[in-house]
Amino acid sequence: MRFLLLLITACGAFAAVARQPAAELPELGQAPIRIGSFNIQVFGVTKMSKPHVVNILLKTLERYDLVFIMEIRDATGRAIVSLLDQLNNRVGAGRRYAMAISDRLGRTSSKEQYAFFYRESIFSLAGTYQYDDPQDLFERPPYGALFHVRGALKVTTFGVLGLHTSPRDVVVELEALHSVQRAARNAWQNENVLIVGDFNADCTYLNRREKNELQLVRDQSLTWLINSCMETTMVRTTCLYDHIVATGSKLMTAIDVESADVFRFDSAFRLNNSVAEEVSDHYPVELLITGKMTDPAKLLWLGQSLEVSQSLDPAGLQSLHRMRELEGRPPSPQLNGGFRTSGYLDSDGGGGLRLATAVRDGVKAAAADVGLAVSEFRAAFPGVLRPETAALLAELAARHLPWESPPPLPGYGDSVADNPLRLTIGCSLAEAECTARLSVVFRAVN
Ligand SMILES: *[C@@H]1O[C@H](CO)[C@@H](O)[C@H](O)[C@H]1NC(C)=O
């Protein structure tokens, strides 16, 4: 990539620089987070005793920033703690998981626990919810947790409510789940909830007619995100048992709906059927919650800029006062030469005392247009820029425009150049200097 640095010191009063300023890229925004739900068939001490199975579980779980785990069958309670410890050893300090786990649930001696693994750097646990099931409607009553999200997602707090239905009682349990999700939202005082789990909502356990009559399906405020072309169980059957259902307007805008999918760990890790079946008879289901892009006002200043600086000219002081007076007025040719102006005192050290700036976006990337914009500024605010400064900026623009497009930004995808350019003219009282800068702004496309 070209790196230009020209320093011209004609008569010592001004300098011109064409450069690519940022060696370190500023943060573009918060990366998306991935949420999963995984029935790890009969998870317990036996499964933990097989290192090759544990290895696949760890590789699968570390995909997720938050994952709901079902079918923990282990009276000792040690297997899930060992899984969490091994996962944390694997991912390292900055990516550690914490756990929220339910009591052992079930009507018979065969009991299961639910658990959430969540990354501590992203989530803090704001509460759990265990449905107390006074009418004994569920084999394993739903368990949920409310999470606060650190960092900039489009949703800051949401709940996840999970259920592993009894295959013998799917209709009753899923009907009851509709009221339980409402009760959980009330308890959490939060409408944003993901309802997840192995619902056994397909094939011999629930036919299409029964499914379509469920309140969970008919309720328009709930969105089922795993659709019928994605089977969630393995090889021998093609049944859609595992689901993610979302509710809450903030959460719905934050979910990347197209990311909702089944994670086929067998093909992802190139496992044959016999190994895959040792891991689980279910695939995880998952989705992404999108991160927020950085405020558009803080666009990525990655690109080229041209800059010409000169000493502050006392002849321009009157105009600088006028730039401050017109602060915030919309660009208009008569009023401010088509520039947005502002004046502020930057008192926190660093940048020095700003006196006034003027910005015009939408300058076409051609030397003649740059020259025109500069002369319109000079007509509106006489005395600020010397004629040599204006001429030098136009000359640099003629030599260096148009600029190349930037490469894609790793991890964020493509960027686009906001081409036309931005022309900024700013004067600093502390530095007794004015700078005219022409820059191209690159924006990540999300
Ligand atoms: C499946 O893969 C495992 C591990 O790579 C191997 O030990 C086993 O023999 C394979 N089984 C079959 C049926 O191919």
The ligand as an SDF file (V2000), in Angstrom:
LIG
                    3D

 14 14  0  0  0  0  0  0  0  0999 V2000
  -14.6990  -43.4750   12.7370 C   0  0  0  0  0  0  0  0  0  0  0  0
  -13.6350  -42.5970   13.0590 O   0  0  0  0  0  0  0  0  0  0  0  0
  -12.8660  -43.0400   14.1690 C   0  0  0  0  0  0  0  0  0  0  0  0
  -11.8880  -41.9150   14.5410 C   0  0  0  0  0  0  0  0  0  0  0  0
  -11.3590  -41.2980   13.4060 O   0  0  0  0  0  0  0  0  0  0  0  0
  -12.1730  -44.3410   13.8430 C   0  0  0  0  0  0  0  0  0  0  0  0
  -11.4110  -44.7860   14.9490 O   0  0  0  0  0  0  0  0  0  0  0  0
  -13.2410  -45.3840   13.4920 C   0  0  0  0  0  0  0  0  0  0  0  0
  -12.6440  -46.5730   13.0930 O   0  0  0  0  0  0  0  0  0  0  0  0
  -14.1780  -44.8730   12.4070 C   0  0  0  0  0  0  0  0  0  0  0  0
  -15.2890  -45.7890   12.2780 N   0  0  0  0  0  0  0  0  0  0  0  0
  -15.7730  -46.1510   11.1060 C   0  0  0  0  0  0  0  0  0  0  0  0
  -16.9460  -47.0820   11.1390 C   0  0  0  0  0  0  0  0  0  0  0  0
  -15.3290  -45.7790   10.0520 O   0  0  0  0  0  0  0  0  0  0  0  0
  1  2  1  0
  1 10  1  0
  2  3  1  0
  3  4  1  0
  3  6  1  0
  4  5  1  0
  6  7  1  0
  6  8  1  0
  8  9  1  0
  8 10  1  0
 10 11  1  0
 11 12  1  0
 12 13  1  0
 12 14  2  0
M  END
$$$$
